[in-house]
Amino acid sequence: MTPRRWAVTEELDHGQTPATQGSRIDAYVDRYAARATGMVASEIRALFAVASRPEVVSLAGGMPYVTALPLDMVGELVSELVTRRGPVALQYGSGQGDPHLREQICDVMRLEGINAGANDVVVTVGSQQALDLITRIFIDPGDVVLAEGPSYVGALGTFAAYQAKVVHIAMDDQGIVPESLAQTIYALETAGAPIKFLYTIPTFHNPGGVTLNIARRQQVLDICQRAGVLIIEDNPYGLLGFDGEPMRALRADNPDGVVYLGSFSKTLAPGFRVGWALAPHAVRDKLVLAMESAVLSHSSFTQLAVGQYLATQPWREQIKTFRELYRERRDALLDALDSLMPPEVTWTRPGGGFFVWATLPDGLDSKAILPRAVAERVAFVPGTGFYSDGSGARHMRLSYCYPEPDRIREGVRRLAGVIEQEMQLRDTFGTGSVRDHQGVDTPGPDLA
Ligand SMILES: Cc1ncc(COP(=O)(O)O)c(C=O)c1O
């Protein structure tokens, strides 16, 4: 068969490997499945390769600060795992995940008020894979998914890959707005568009930095229950709150109406790639089958390593260490924004997690500003990546999880200078046209 059309591929070089050798012509351009058209590389990925240079303060990536882990101890634990339990750790495991780890996961979820049995837990390759499996079992092309606007870029990438139609629900500084949720469900039902699920990050939202308040939690549960809409509660940051006890999970109050997604990426380390889904029985069965068709079984090795860590190490203390470290960084970011940003810029004040969501003055476009910011040695993620409909140009995500507090302050100083210059240009020449964003950014570790 001779291919009819040819295209030059975009190389996905993350700046760490030499560019690939050979032809960049894609001989198979007209052979891809329709769903592959929804998979587009982020336009800003090339900029992030530059942003990872040491002279650039990156307020962009959401990388946990794993240096704060007792790495010697983790090393010993991993080494012992191979020498003592190698034949099990290096063997295939079950599609649902290691039974003992699933018990331990139930202990972790109890901190958020969830009372669940290990039998309803499916261990996944990070919660990102749980998102993929959920979407795989529920979504046909064109099906509707509800999600906050803005929403997690990795979830939007998955929904796009399965050709879902994402409808955004308004969010304010108290989380998703229940009236907006109810109205949207009503409008879609009236239009005859069945909703497959609501995807929500109620606690320490990525990228919004906001948390759904207690009163709204019950309202969201009630609205979805009345309408028969399943809730996917994505909660990787729930234990990283800076004040008080963890919030009660939505799943704690409706076991049949909520699929809960959890992860050890932020409370231990993303390198283990261990996350999970807690689902009603029937959904769990489908998830296990989907898991087996995707990867046969998760890595026994990393599951046992996480299990060993939880069994032998003071993991609650380690989470406290992370919380204190991220609180200090959050304070550094908010103090610097308060003292350095022009008054026309506004931002959220997170009570936990990794992110602040900033809103620029009218007429400024965060994606247009990014190359200038990188030239001034500071990076952020433009807001458009967090919407499936091209909006969000006036917003940016600032993350405080990775840089040291002094670097955060310096980054904000540089960013404030760039924004001030942009405002002057706007005042002199008028507003530029805000470009429409095409497609959905792929998640990529640099955007997580
Ligand atoms: C809201 C949200 N969900 C899911 C993920 C995926 O996490 P992981 O696959 O590492 O568990 C992330 C990662 O940043 C996230 O922020």
The ligand as an SDF file (V2000), in Angstrom:
LIG
                    3D

 16 16  0  0  0  0  0  0  0  0999 V2000
   -5.1980   16.5020   39.6090 C   0  0  0  0  0  0  0  0  0  0  0  0
   -4.2280   15.4460   39.1930 C   0  0  0  0  0  0  0  0  0  0  0  0
   -4.6770   14.2260   38.9000 N   0  0  0  0  0  0  0  0  0  0  0  0
   -3.8510   13.2380   38.5320 C   0  0  0  0  0  0  0  0  0  0  0  0
   -2.4920   13.4580   38.4300 C   0  0  0  0  0  0  0  0  0  0  0  0
   -1.6190   12.3100   38.0090 C   0  0  0  0  0  0  0  0  0  0  0  0
   -0.8210   11.9020   39.0510 O   0  0  0  0  0  0  0  0  0  0  0  0
   -0.0880   10.4720   39.0930 P   0  0  0  0  0  0  0  0  0  0  0  0
   -0.3800    9.7700   37.8100 O   0  0  0  0  0  0  0  0  0  0  0  0
    1.3480   10.7750   39.2610 O   0  0  0  0  0  0  0  0  0  0  0  0
   -0.6970    9.7610   40.2610 O   0  0  0  0  0  0  0  0  0  0  0  0
   -1.9630   14.7100   38.7310 C   0  0  0  0  0  0  0  0  0  0  0  0
   -0.5220   14.9660   38.5950 C   0  0  0  0  0  0  0  0  0  0  0  0
   -0.0450   16.0380   38.6860 O   0  0  0  0  0  0  0  0  0  0  0  0
   -2.8580   15.7290   39.1300 C   0  0  0  0  0  0  0  0  0  0  0  0
   -2.4300   16.9500   39.4450 O   0  0  0  0  0  0  0  0  0  0  0  0
  1  2  1  0
  2  3  1  0
  2 15  2  0
  3  4  2  0
  4  5  1  0
  5  6  1  0
  5 12  2  0
  6  7  1  0
  7  8  1  0
  8  9  2  0
  8 10  1  0
  8 11  1  0
 12 13  1  0
 12 15  1  0
 13 14  2  0
 15 16  1  0
M  END
$$$$
